[in-house]
Amino acid sequence: MPLSQQRGLKFWLIMAALSVSGLLTAMESTVVSTALAHITAELGGREKYIWELRNQVMAAFTDVLKRTWQVGIALAGVGVLLVLFEVQVELR
C-alpha cells in the first residue's frame, strides 16, 4: 500500500467514534419514541405524543445551526406557544 493511502491509528479511532455516535443516536431515537408512546398511552394522550418527538428534533437541530442558545430559546418559546394554544393532552 502506498504511503499516501496508509491510515494510522488516529484515522481508525475517528472512524470508530463516528460509528459509535451514529449507532447511539439511532438507538436513542428508537428508545425515546417507543417509551414516549407507551407513557403517553398510559396517561391518555396517545394521539398527541408526536408533538413531544417534534420538539426533541427541533432541539437537536440547534446544534446544526451552531447558535445553540439563541435558537434554543426561540424554539423553546415557539414550542411553549404551540403547546399553550394548540395541544391539550387530557390526563385520565
N, C-alpha and C positions, 0 to 999 in steps of 0.2 A: 504494500500500500504506500503510495507517495506520501511524503512528509506533509504536504498541504491538506491531505484528506484524513490524517490521523486525528483522532479525537481523544482528548485527555480525560482525566477523572472529573474535572470541573464541568465539562460538557455533559457527561453522564449523570452527574449529581443534579444539574439543572433540569435535564430531561425527566429524571425520576421525581423531582419536586413538582414539575408541571403535571406529570401524570397523576400523582397522588392528589394534587389540588383539584384536578378535573374529576377524579373519582369521588372525592369527598363532597364536592359541590353537587354532583348528581345524587349521591346518597342523601345529602341534607334536604334537597328539594323533594325527594321521594318521601322521606320520613315526615317532613312538615306537612305535605299535602295529605298524606294518609292519616296522620294523627289529628290534624285540624278538622278533617271531615268527620272523624269519629267524635271528637269533642263537641263540635257544633251540633251534631245529630243528637247527642245526649242532652244538650241544652235547649233543643227545639228550634234551632235556626239553620238547619242543614242547607236550605235553598239559597242562603246568602253567604256561605263560607268563602266563596270565591273572592269576595272583597278583601278579606284578610290576605289571601295569596297575592292579589294585585298590589297591595300595599308593600308586601315584602319585596316584590320585584321592583317596585318604584324606589324603595330604599336602597336596593343593591345597585340600581342604575346610577346613583350619585357617585359611586366610586369610579365609574367610567368617565364622568364629567370632570373629575378632579377638583371639584368645588364642593366638597362634602358638606361643610357646614351650611353654606348659603342654599344650595339645592335641597339639602335635607330639611332645613327649616321651612322652605317654600313648599316642598312636597308634604311635609307633616301638616302644614296649615291647610293645604288643599284636601288632604285625607280627612282631617277633622271636619272641615266644612261638608265634605261628601257624606261622612257618617252622620253628622247632625241633621242634614236636610234630606237625605235620600234613604239610607239604610236604617231600618229599625228592626233589630232582631229581638223578638219577644221570647223571653225565657219562660219555661214552664213553671 
